[in-house]
Structure formats: C-alpha cells, structure tokens
C-alpha cells in the first residue's frame, strides 16, 4: 500500500486553491445579491475539492498509462511516472474518490434545495455527474478530450460558469445577468493556468500526440492566446465592479491583476517552454488572491 504522502502528492494540493476560487466568487455574489448559508458553503468547498482531487488522480492515471508522462516532461513527476503508486492502485483510488464525490453532491443538494425544489436538485445532480465525467475524461480513454484540444473549453465551463454561477445559485436560486461577468473572468483565469501548463509541456505533448490547443496553434501563438485570456478576464471583472459600485473596497479584487500583468510581461519575454513552469504557481495564486479579495469586498464588507 503506498504511503499516505504518495497519495497527497497524487492529489496535488497546489491545484486546490484554484479549484475553490470559483466557489469563493460565487458565494461572494450570493452575499451581494441575497444571502449565504455557510453549511452549503462548506459542502460546496468539499465537493469542488473532491472533484479536483478526482481529476488529478485521473489525469495522473491517464497520462501515465498512455506514456505522456515521460522523461521529456518538464513539470513535477507524477506518481505513476515516479513509481510511487501503481496504475492498479491509482485506479482503485479514483473509484473511491468518485464515490466520495457522489456522497458530497447528494449532501450538498439536499442541504441547498431540500425536498421542495426537486427540479433544481435534478439539474444540479446532472451537473454533478457531468463534473465527475469531465474530471475523468480529461485524459482517460481513447476519446479523452484533453488530447483533442478541448481542455480549455471544459475548464472554462466547469471552473468558471458552473463553479461561480452554480455555487451562487445554490444560495439565491436565481442568476442575475451581471453575475456572468465575474464567472467569465474566473473561467478565463482558470484557462490561463491550464494554458501555461500546456505551454510548458508543448514539446512533450507534441511528441506524445496530446493535441492541446498549444500543440495545434504553436508556442508563439499560444502566448498571444494567453494575453487574450488574462486581459479579457480583467476587463470583465472591471466592468462588473463599475456596474455594481457601492464603495471603493470593491476595486480591491482588481489589485490581484498587478502580479498577473507582471506575469504577462514575463511570458512575453519567454521563448523556452521550460521557463514557463515557475509562472504556473504565480498565476494560480494570483487567481486565488483575486477570489479572496472579491469574497471579502462583496460578501463581508457590503
């Protein structure tokens, strides 16, 4: 049986702040437009963490058995690649993780909607199943969408629209049109993190036949695509703050874009794939910072 620290490594804790950022933004929107139930908040956090860990296990397993994780890969070694956990053991871990996710989904929906909003429960139950499917199918199977350039789209949908709008809906049972702006902003930032990962792994992914968007459009065009993602994200959040302005604290979430724009300058001058790796952590933490500032400025101080 692998040591506990091997499973922690497979869970990739450094990816978890990004995964809960959408919940923080969605909860902040619920606080701004209505009210927040903190039991629902805790269950939503646990559920999204469960989805992320499941995705990380499945990503490690899928890339491991396909041979994508090899000596040419620049990023940290995965657990199958390094021999810490066998493919059979990780497959068993994925099954256990899926079961835990399902239990969390049912608990969350019962707490949020009770027995009186069955339609909402069914819709969100479907979203829960789709989230688990998306977590598994990124790299698993012959039709893994991560190998066909669709990872960006799925990250935008589940980390942005579903993460933010879905979590907000759990509290207030409606979707104010302006709430789409921070959801799009969060989705684009999350795609930006994935894009950095794909820029870093451009050569190894290309050799392994993993056709990410970067493999399809090339490293230099991928950098332009990266600028687009983060700049549009900033514009969306800026417009939301302007349209909902009540006090100057609401602008605090935009401070997180200072390190993001510094990051863009760094990426502009980077033409070697392996030099992208240090920027991953910076962008992920800057996104988490934006979510925390947004949460406090819209849910606590308003």
C-alpha positions in Angstrom: 0.0 0.0 0.0 1.5 3.4 -1.0 2.4 5.7 1.8 0.0 8.5 2.7 2.4 11.2 1.4 2.3 9.5 -2.0 -1.5 9.9 -2.1 -1.1 13.5 -1.1 1.3 14.0 -3.9 -1.2 12.4 -6.3 -3.9 14.8 -5.0 -1.6 17.7 -6.0 -2.6 20.1 -3.1 -1.2 23.1 -5.0 -4.1 22.8 -7.5 -6.7 23.1 -4.8 -6.7 26.9 -4.3 -7.6 27.4 -7.9 -10.4 24.9 -7.7 -12.1 26.6 -4.7 -11.7 30.1 -6.2 -14.9 29.8 -8.2 -16.8 28.8 -5.0 -15.4 31.9 -3.2 -16.5 34.2 -6.1 -19.9 32.5 -6.4 -20.5 32.8 -2.6 -19.5 36.5 -2.7 -22.1 37.1 -5.4 -24.7 35.3 -3.4 -23.8 37.6 -0.4 -24.1 40.6 -2.7 -27.4 39.6 -4.3 -29.1 37.8 -1.4 -27.7 35.7 1.5 -25.2 32.9 2.2 -25.7 29.6 4.0 -22.4 28.6 5.5 -23.2 24.9 5.7 -23.9 25.0 2.0 -20.6 26.9 1.6 -18.6 24.3 3.4 -20.2 21.4 1.5 -19.6 23.3 -1.8 -15.9 23.7 -0.9 -15.6 20.0 0.0 -17.4 19.0 -3.2 -15.2 21.0 -5.5 -12.1 19.8 -3.7 -13.3 16.3 -4.3 -13.8 16.9 -8.0 -10.3 18.4 -8.3 -8.7 15.5 -6.5 -10.6 13.0 -8.7 -9.4 15.0 -11.7 -5.8 14.9 -10.5 -5.9 11.2 -9.9 -7.5 10.6 -13.3 -5.0 12.9 -15.0 -2.0 11.1 -13.5 -3.5 7.7 -14.4 -4.5 8.7 -18.0 -1.2 10.3 -18.8 0.7 7.6 -17.0 -0.8 4.6 -18.9 -0.6 6.5 -22.2 3.1 7.3 -21.7 2.6 11.0 -21.9 4.3 11.4 -18.6 7.9 10.5 -19.6 11.4 11.8 -19.1 10.8 14.6 -21.6 8.1 16.2 -19.4 9.3 19.4 -17.7 6.9 19.6 -14.8 6.9 17.7 -11.5 7.0 13.9 -11.8 3.6 12.3 -11.4 3.1 9.3 -9.0 2.8 6.6 -11.7 5.8 8.1 -13.6 7.9 8.0 -10.5 6.7 4.6 -9.3 5.2 5.8 -6.1 1.8 4.4 -6.9 1.0 1.7 -9.4 -1.7 2.1 -12.1 -3.9 -0.5 -10.4 -3.7 1.2 -7.0 -4.4 4.6 -8.5 -7.4 3.2 -10.4 -8.8 2.0 -7.1 -8.1 5.4 -5.6 -10.1 7.0 -8.5 -13.1 4.8 -7.8 -13.0 5.6 -4.1 -12.7 9.3 -4.9 -15.7 9.2 -7.3 -17.9 7.6 -4.5 -16.9 10.3 -2.1 -17.7 12.9 -4.6 -21.2 11.4 -5.2 -21.9 11.4 -1.4 -20.8 15.1 -1.2 -23.0 16.0 -4.2 -26.1 14.4 -2.6 -25.4 16.1 0.8 -24.9 19.5 -0.9 -28.1 19.3 -2.9 -30.2 18.1 0.0 -28.9 20.9 2.2 -29.3 23.6 -0.5 -32.7 22.5 -2.0 -34.2 20.1 0.5 -37.2 18.1 -0.8 -39.1 21.2 -2.2 -37.0 22.0 -5.2 -36.8 18.7 -7.0 -36.2 20.3 -10.4 -33.2 22.2 -9.1 -31.9 19.1 -7.4 -32.2 17.1 -10.6 -30.4 19.8 -12.7 -27.6 20.1 -10.2 -27.4 16.3 -9.9 -26.8 16.2 -13.6 -24.2 18.9 -13.3 -22.6 16.8 -10.6 -22.4 13.7 -12.8 -21.1 15.8 -15.7 -18.4 17.3 -13.4 -17.3 13.8 -12.4 -17.3 12.8 -16.1 -15.3 15.8 -17.0 -12.8 15.1 -14.2 -12.3 11.6 -15.5 -12.4 12.1 -19.3 -9.7 14.8 -19.5 -7.0 12.2 -20.0 -8.8 8.8 -19.6 -9.8 6.6 -22.6 -9.3 6.8 -26.3 -11.7 9.8 -26.6 -10.0 11.8 -23.8 -11.0 15.4 -24.6 -7.7 16.8 -23.2 -5.9 15.0 -26.1 -8.1 16.8 -28.7 -7.8 20.4 -27.7 -11.0 20.7 -25.7 -9.4 21.0 -22.2 -9.7 24.8 -22.3 -13.4 24.7 -23.1 -14.2 22.3 -20.3 -12.1 24.3 -17.8 -13.8 27.5 -18.7 -17.2 25.8 -18.3 -16.6 24.0 -15.0 -14.2 26.3 -13.3 -15.9 29.5 -14.5 -19.6 29.2 -15.4 -20.5 26.1 -13.3 -18.2 26.9 -10.4 -19.3 30.6 -10.0 -22.8 30.7 -11.3 -23.6 27.2 -9.9 -22.4 27.9 -6.4 -24.2 31.3 -6.4 -27.5 29.6 -7.5 -27.3 27.2 -4.5 -27.9 30.1 -2.2 -30.1 32.6 -4.1 -31.9 30.3 -6.6 -31.5 32.9 -9.5 -29.0 34.1 -11.9 -28.6 37.9 -12.1 -27.3 38.8 -15.6 -24.3 40.8 -14.3 -23.0 37.8 -12.4 -21.9 36.3 -15.7 -19.1 38.8 -15.8 -17.1 37.5 -12.8 -17.9 34.0 -13.9 -16.3 34.6 -17.3 -13.4 36.3 -15.6 -12.8 33.3 -13.3 -13.2 30.9 -16.2 -10.6 32.8 -18.3 -8.1 32.9 -15.5 -8.5 29.2 -14.9 -8.0 28.5 -18.7 -4.9 30.7 -18.4 -3.5 28.3 -15.7 -4.2 25.4 -18.0 -2.7 27.2 -20.9 0.6 27.8 -19.0 0.7 24.1 -18.3 0.3 23.3 -22.0 2.9 25.9 -23.0 5.3 24.3 -20.6 4.6 20.8 -21.9 4.4 21.9 -25.6 7.3 19.7 -26.8 6.4 16.6 -24.7 2.7 16.8 -25.5 3.5 17.2 -29.2 5.8 14.1 -29.1 3.1 12.1 -27.2 0.3 13.0 -29.5 -1.6 15.1 -26.9 -3.1 17.7 -29.2 -3.7 20.6 -26.8 -4.6 24.0 -28.3 -0.9 24.9 -27.9 0.1 21.9 -30.0 -2.4 22.9 -32.6 -1.5 26.6 -32.8 2.2 26.6 -31.8 4.1 28.1 -28.9 4.2 31.7 -30.1 0.5 31.9 -30.9 -0.2 30.2 -27.6 1.5 33.2 -25.9 -0.8 35.6 -27.8 -3.8 33.4 -26.7 -2.6 33.7 -23.2 -2.5 37.5 -23.3 -6.1 37.5 -24.7 -7.3 35.2 -21.8 -6.0 37.3 -19.0 -6.7 40.8 -20.5 -10.3 39.9 -21.2 -10.6 38.4 -17.7 -9.5 41.8 -16.3 -12.0 43.7 -18.5 -14.9 41.5 -17.4 -14.2 42.0 -13.7 -13.5 45.7 -14.1 -16.9 46.2 -15.8 -18.7 44.2 -13.0 -17.1 46.3 -10.3 -18.0 49.5 -12.2 -21.6 48.4 -12.8 -22.1 47.3 -9.1 -20.1 50.0 -7.4 -21.1 51.0 -3.9 -17.7 51.7 -2.2 -14.0 51.7 -3.1 -13.3 48.4 -1.4 -15.0 46.6 -4.4 -12.0 47.6 -6.5 -9.6 45.7 -4.2 -10.1 42.4 -6.2 -8.5 44.2 -9.2 -5.3 44.5 -7.2 -4.7 40.8 -7.9 -4.1 41.7 -11.6 -1.0 43.6 -10.7 1.1 40.4 -10.4 -0.9 39.0 -13.3 0.2 41.7 -15.6 3.7 41.4 -14.3 3.4 37.7 -15.2 2.3 38.6 -18.7 5.4 40.7 -19.2 7.5 37.7 -18.1 5.6 35.4 -20.5 6.2 37.9 -23.4 9.9 37.6 -22.9 9.9 33.8 -22.5 10.5 31.7 -25.6 11.7 28.5 -24.0 9.0 26.1 -22.8 10.7 25.0 -19.6 10.9 28.7 -18.4 7.1 28.8 -18.2 7.0 26.4 -15.3 7.7 29.0 -12.5 4.8 31.2 -13.8 2.2 28.5 -13.1 2.3 28.9 -9.4 2.3 32.7 -9.7 -0.9 32.8 -11.9 -2.7 30.2 -9.8 -2.0 32.1 -6.5 -2.9 35.4 -8.1 -6.2 34.0 -9.2 -6.8 32.7 -5.7 -5.9 36.2 -4.3 -8.5 37.7 -6.7 -11.1 35.3 -5.4 -10.3 36.1 -1.7 -10.4 39.8 -2.3 -13.6 39.6 -4.2 -15.1 37.4 -1.4 -14.3 39.9 1.3 -15.2 43.0 -0.7 -18.6 41.7 -1.8 -19.7 39.3 0.9 -18.2 40.7 4.1 -17.9 44.4 3.8 -21.0 45.2 1.8 
